[in-house]
Amino acid sequence: MIQMLKSKIHGVTATGADLHYEGSIAIDQSLMEMAGIVEFEKVAVWNKTNGSRHETYAIVAPPGSGEITVNGAAAHLVKAGDELIIASFMYVGANEVANHKPTIVLIKDKTKNTGYLK
C-alpha cells in the first residue's frame, strides 16, 4: 500500500481562526462533498500565505457558507484572509497506483470560497 493524495481544495481563503474551540478545521460542506472529504477525516492544511503546515480533522460548516475556520492550537498558524490548501490522503494498492487520480477542487471565487472540479 502506498499513501497518495486523495483530494485537495486548492487556494481556499481562511474565514477565521478560533483558538478556544476544541480543534479541527470547519470546511463548507459543499467543498467537502466536492473533494470527497468526510467529517472527522484527517486532513493536512498548508498555508500559502505564511508557509505553515499542520494536520487536523475536518468538521462540517454549513453548505454554501464559504466558511473555512481553523480551530484550536492551529489557530496560531492561520489568520482570516490567508490562502490555504487542504489535502486528504488514502492508501492505494501498488497495482492501482498507475490509475490513481486525485480529486482536485480549485477555488474560482476567493471571496466566497466557491470551487469547481479540475
N, C-alpha and C positions, 0 to 999 in steps of 0.2 A: 504494500500500500504506500502511495506517495501523497503527501498533503499538497493540495493545489488550490488555487484561487477558485472559489465557488461563485462569488459575485462581488461587485463593488458599486458603491454610489460615489461617483466622482465629481468633485467640485461643489459640494453642497455647502451652504453657509450656516454656521452655528447661529442659532437664535438666542441662546442663553447658556448660562452655567450656574448650577445651584450647588454650592459647597455643602449645604446642610441636608441634602437629600441622601438617602442610603447609598446610592451608587448607580451606575449604569449610564446609558445614553438613550434618551427618548427620541424616536425617529417617527416622522409622519408615516402612518400606516400605509398610505398609498405607495410611498417609496419602498417601504419594507416588502410589500407584495410584489412590486416590480422586480426587486432584487432577489426575491425568494428567501428573505431573512425572516425567521420566525421569532416570536417573543422569547426572550431569555437565551437566545443563541449567542455564543461568544463571537465578538467582532473586534477587529483592530481599527483604531482611529488614528489617522495620520493627519497632522495639522500642517497644511501647506503654508500657512502664514508664519508660524514660528518654528516649524521643524520638529515639534514634539510628537511622540508616538506613545500610545498606550492601548491596552486591551481591556475590555469590559464586556457587558452583555447588553443586548438590545431590549428596550421596552417600547410598547406601542404608544404613539401620540395620535391624537385624532386625525383621521384621514382628511387630506386637503388643507390641513393647518399650516403646513410648511415647517412645523416645529422640529428642531434639532437641538436638544438641550443635553449638555454633558453634566453629569451629576456626581456628587461625592468628591473624593480627593482629586479626581481628574479635572475638576472644575478649575484647579490652579493652572491647568495646561491650556485652557481654551477660553476665549472671550467671544462675546456676541460679535458677529461680523467676520470671524476667522473662517477661512476656506478649508474644508476638510475632505478627506477621502475615508469612507467607511467600507471595510472589506470583511468578507466572510470566507471561510475555507472549508474544504471537505477532503476526505481520503478517497483516492481513486486507485483502483487496481492497476498494476503495471501494464496489463494487456489493454486497458482502456485509456491510457494517457494520451495516445496519439489522436484520439477522437474527442477528447475533453475540450469543451468550450465554456468559459465562464460567462455569466450574465453581467453585462456592463450597463449601468444606468448613468447617463450623462445628464447634468443639470442644464436645462435650457433657460430657466429664469431664476437667477440667483437671489432676487428679492423675494420670490415666492417659494423657492425650493421645489419647483416642478421639474420632473425629469422625463426622459424618453430612453427607450432601449437602443443601444448601439447595434 
